[in-house]
C-alpha cells in the first residue's frame, strides 16, 4: 500500500506541475486546459473524478498524512504565491495587528457564527509536523499549530445535505480591469472534518507570518499546496460548487487544476 501511495504522489506532482506550467505559460496550443467544455479537458476532469474516488476507497477517510520529527525541519516554510495581499480589508486588519479579525462560518448551517483570532487560539489546538508538497515540484517540512476545523464547524451546526466547504480568502491573487479576483478553494466535508485539517495560526513555534498566510491558514494535509488556502476569512458550507467562480471549486481549479488535489 505504501508503494502505491508513493507512486501516486509522484504521478500527481509530475502531472500537476506540467499542467500548471502549460496554463501559466500562455502557450496557445494548450489553451484547451482553460476552456470549459473542451473534450480533451473533459477527459482529464473525468480522470480526476476517478482519482478522487479511488483514493477515498483505497486510503480511507481518516488515515493520517505522515508526520515528521522536529529534527527533520531543515528550513523555514517557503512563502509561495501571493505573500502580501493588498485589499483594503486586509491592509486594515494587518495595521491593527489582526485584532478586529473574525472567521465566519455560514451557508448550510444551523447558525452563522464568527470567531476572533483570540477565540480560535483559546480553543483546543493541534500541532503537527507535516510536508507541504507544491505543484511546482518542491516540498518543505514545517510545524503547524492551530484549531481543528471539525469542532469549529460543529459550533455552527452543519445541515444534512451539505457536501462541501468553500474557503474564501483576502488574497487578491489576480487584478483585472474589472477589479480584483480573490482566491478561493474548496474541499468535501470528509477533508474538512479530517483530524489533521486545522486552522493554523502558528508556524514553527512562531506566530504565522503574513508571507505564509496570517492571520489564519487552513491546512488540509493530504492535499497539494494550492488546497491550503492562506488569508482565510470565511468558510461557506454548500451542496453545490457551481455558483462560485467558474464552477470548478477554486481559483486554480477554475484554471485547469484538479479539484481534489489529493496526495
C-alpha positions as CSV (number, residue, x, y, z in Angstrom):
1,X,0.0,0.0,0.0
2,X,2.8,2.4,0.9
3,X,4.4,1.9,-2.5
4,X,1.1,2.6,-4.2
5,X,0.7,5.9,-2.3
6,X,4.3,7.0,-3.1
7,X,3.9,6.2,-6.8
8,X,0.6,8.0,-6.9
9,X,2.2,11.1,-5.2
10,X,4.9,11.2,-7.8
11,X,2.5,10.9,-10.6
12,X,0.3,13.7,-9.2
13,X,3.1,16.0,-8.6
14,X,4.6,15.5,-12.0
15,X,1.4,15.8,-14.0
16,X,0.1,18.7,-12.0
17,X,3.3,20.6,-12.3
18,X,3.4,20.0,-16.0
19,X,-0.2,21.0,-16.5
20,X,0.0,24.1,-14.4
21,X,3.2,25.2,-16.3
22,X,1.3,24.9,-19.6
23,X,-1.6,27.0,-18.3
24,X,0.7,29.7,-16.8
25,X,3.0,29.8,-19.8
26,X,0.2,31.2,-22.0
27,X,1.0,28.9,-24.9
28,X,-1.9,29.0,-27.4
29,X,-1.7,25.2,-28.2
30,X,-2.6,24.5,-24.6
31,X,-5.5,26.9,-24.2
32,X,-7.9,23.9,-24.0
33,X,-6.8,23.4,-20.4
34,X,-8.7,26.6,-19.5
35,X,-11.6,26.1,-21.9
36,X,-14.7,24.7,-20.3
37,X,-16.5,22.2,-22.5
38,X,-13.3,21.2,-24.4
39,X,-13.5,17.4,-25.0
40,X,-9.8,16.9,-24.0
41,X,-10.2,18.8,-20.8
42,X,-13.4,16.9,-20.0
43,X,-11.5,13.6,-20.3
44,X,-8.9,15.0,-17.9
45,X,-11.6,16.1,-15.5
46,X,-13.2,12.6,-15.6
47,X,-9.8,11.1,-14.7
48,X,-9.7,13.5,-11.7
49,X,-13.0,12.2,-10.6
50,X,-11.8,8.6,-10.8
51,X,-8.6,9.5,-8.9
52,X,-10.7,11.1,-6.1
53,X,-13.0,8.1,-5.8
54,X,-10.1,5.7,-5.9
55,X,-8.2,7.5,-3.2
56,X,-11.3,7.6,-0.9
57,X,-11.7,3.8,-1.5
58,X,-8.1,2.8,-1.1
59,X,-6.8,5.1,1.7
60,X,-10.0,5.8,3.7
61,X,-11.4,8.9,5.2
62,X,-9.4,9.2,8.5
63,X,-6.0,7.9,7.5
64,X,-3.4,10.5,8.6
65,X,-0.8,12.2,6.5
66,X,2.8,11.3,7.6
67,X,4.1,13.4,10.4
68,X,7.8,14.1,11.0
69,X,10.3,14.7,13.8
70,X,11.4,18.3,14.6
71,X,14.9,17.3,13.5
72,X,13.6,16.9,10.0
73,X,12.6,20.6,9.7
74,X,15.5,21.8,7.6
75,X,14.5,25.4,6.7
76,X,11.8,28.0,7.2
77,X,8.5,27.4,5.4
78,X,8.9,28.7,1.9
79,X,6.5,31.5,1.0
80,X,4.8,30.9,-2.3
81,X,2.2,32.6,-4.5
82,X,0.7,35.7,-3.0
83,X,2.7,36.8,0.0
84,X,1.2,40.3,0.8
85,X,-2.5,40.9,0.0
86,X,-3.3,44.5,-0.8
87,X,-7.1,44.5,-0.4
88,X,-8.3,47.4,1.8
89,X,-9.9,45.0,4.3
90,X,-6.7,43.0,4.7
91,X,-4.5,46.1,5.0
92,X,-6.7,47.5,7.7
93,X,-6.5,44.2,9.7
94,X,-2.8,44.0,9.3
95,X,-2.3,47.5,10.5
96,X,-4.4,46.7,13.5
97,X,-2.3,43.6,14.3
98,X,-5.4,41.5,13.3
99,X,-7.3,42.4,16.4
100,X,-10.6,43.1,14.5
101,X,-10.2,39.8,12.5
102,X,-13.1,37.3,12.6
103,X,-13.5,34.0,10.9
104,X,-17.1,33.5,9.7
105,X,-18.9,30.1,9.2
106,X,-22.0,30.5,7.0
107,X,-24.1,28.8,4.4
108,X,-25.9,25.4,5.1
109,X,-25.5,25.7,8.9
110,X,-28.0,26.0,11.8
111,X,-26.5,29.2,12.9
112,X,-24.0,31.6,11.3
113,X,-21.1,32.1,13.7
114,X,-17.9,34.1,13.7
115,X,-14.8,33.9,15.9
116,X,-12.0,36.3,16.7
117,X,-8.4,35.2,16.4
118,X,-8.1,35.2,20.2
119,X,-11.2,32.9,20.5
120,X,-9.7,30.5,18.0
121,X,-6.4,30.4,19.9
122,X,-8.3,29.6,23.1
123,X,-9.9,26.5,21.6
124,X,-8.3,23.1,21.9
125,X,-5.3,23.1,19.5
126,X,-3.3,20.6,17.5
127,X,0.4,20.8,16.5
128,X,1.6,18.7,13.6
129,X,4.9,18.5,11.6
130,X,4.0,17.7,8.0
131,X,5.3,18.0,4.5
132,X,3.9,20.7,2.1
133,X,4.0,19.5,-1.5
134,X,3.7,22.1,-4.2
135,X,2.7,21.5,-7.8
136,X,5.9,23.4,-8.8
137,X,7.8,20.4,-7.6
138,X,9.2,21.5,-4.2
139,X,8.4,20.2,-0.7
140,X,9.0,21.7,2.7
141,X,8.6,20.2,6.2
142,X,7.2,22.5,8.8
143,X,5.4,22.6,12.2
144,X,1.9,23.9,12.2
145,X,-0.3,24.8,15.2
146,X,-3.9,25.6,15.0
147,X,-7.5,24.8,15.9
148,X,-9.0,21.6,14.3
149,X,-11.6,22.7,11.8
150,X,-14.2,20.0,12.5
151,X,-15.2,21.1,16.0
152,X,-15.4,24.7,14.8
153,X,-17.9,23.6,12.1
154,X,-19.8,21.8,14.7
155,X,-20.4,25.0,16.6
156,X,-22.2,26.3,13.5
157,X,-24.2,23.0,13.1
158,X,-23.7,21.7,9.5
159,X,-27.0,20.9,8.0
160,X,-27.9,17.5,6.4
161,X,-27.4,17.6,2.7
162,X,-24.3,19.8,2.8
163,X,-21.4,18.4,0.8
164,X,-18.6,21.0,0.5
165,X,-16.8,23.7,2.4
166,X,-15.8,26.7,0.3
167,X,-12.9,28.7,1.7
168,X,-12.9,32.5,0.9
169,X,-9.7,34.5,1.3
170,X,-8.4,38.1,1.4
171,X,-5.8,37.1,-1.2
172,X,-6.2,39.3,-4.3
173,X,-4.4,36.8,-6.5
174,X,-5.2,38.5,-9.7
175,X,-6.0,42.0,-10.7
176,X,-8.1,42.8,-13.8
177,X,-9.6,45.9,-15.3
178,X,-12.9,45.0,-13.7
179,X,-11.4,44.5,-10.3
180,X,-9.5,42.1,-8.1
181,X,-10.1,38.4,-8.3
182,X,-9.9,36.9,-4.8
183,X,-8.5,33.5,-4.0
184,X,-10.8,30.7,-3.0
185,X,-10.8,26.9,-3.0
186,X,-13.0,24.2,-1.5
187,X,-13.0,20.6,-0.2
188,X,-15.5,18.0,0.6
189,X,-16.7,17.6,4.2
190,X,-14.5,14.5,4.7
191,X,-11.4,16.6,4.3
192,X,-12.9,19.5,6.3
193,X,-13.5,17.1,9.2
194,X,-10.2,15.2,8.9
195,X,-8.3,15.3,12.2
196,X,-5.3,17.0,10.6
197,X,-7.3,19.7,9.0
198,X,-6.5,22.7,11.2
199,X,-7.0,26.5,11.1
200,X,-3.3,27.3,11.5
201,X,-2.2,30.4,13.3
202,X,1.3,29.2,14.3
203,X,4.3,28.1,12.2
204,X,7.5,26.6,13.6
205,X,6.6,27.8,17.1
206,X,6.1,31.4,16.0
207,X,3.0,33.4,15.0
208,X,2.1,32.7,11.5
209,X,3.8,35.3,9.3
210,X,2.0,37.4,6.7
211,X,4.1,35.8,3.9
212,X,2.7,32.4,4.9
213,X,-1.0,33.4,5.3
214,X,-1.5,35.3,8.5
215,X,-3.7,35.6,10.4
216,X,-5.2,32.2,9.5
217,X,-4.3,29.5,7.0
218,X,-6.1,26.2,6.5
219,X,-4.0,23.0,6.4
220,X,-5.5,20.0,4.6
221,X,-2.5,17.8,5.0
222,X,-3.5,15.1,2.5
223,X,-3.7,17.6,-0.3
224,X,-1.3,19.6,-2.5
225,X,-0.3,23.2,-1.6
226,X,-2.9,25.1,-3.6
227,X,-5.6,23.4,-1.4
228,X,-4.0,25.1,1.7
229,X,-5.7,28.5,1.5
230,X,-4.0,31.5,3.1
231,X,-5.5,34.6,4.5
232,X,-8.8,32.8,5.2
233,X,-11.8,34.8,6.4
234,X,-15.0,32.9,5.6
235,X,-16.0,29.2,5.3
236,X,-19.2,28.6,3.4
237,X,-20.9,25.3,3.7
238,X,-22.8,24.3,0.5
239,X,-24.2,21.4,-1.5
240,X,-23.1,22.7,-4.9
241,X,-19.9,24.4,-6.2
242,X,-21.3,25.7,-9.4
243,X,-22.2,29.2,-8.1
244,X,-18.6,30.1,-7.3
245,X,-16.1,31.4,-9.8
246,X,-16.3,29.3,-12.9
247,X,-17.9,26.5,-11.0
248,X,-14.9,24.2,-10.6
249,X,-14.4,24.7,-6.9
250,X,-11.4,27.1,-6.7
251,X,-9.3,29.7,-8.4
252,X,-6.7,27.3,-9.7
253,X,-9.3,24.7,-10.3
254,X,-11.2,27.2,-12.5
255,X,-7.9,27.4,-14.5
256,X,-7.4,23.7,-15.1
257,X,-6.1,22.3,-11.8
258,X,-7.5,19.1,-10.3
259,X,-10.3,20.0,-7.8
260,X,-9.4,17.2,-5.3
261,X,-5.7,17.8,-5.3
262,X,-5.1,14.8,-3.1
263,X,-1.7,13.2,-2.4
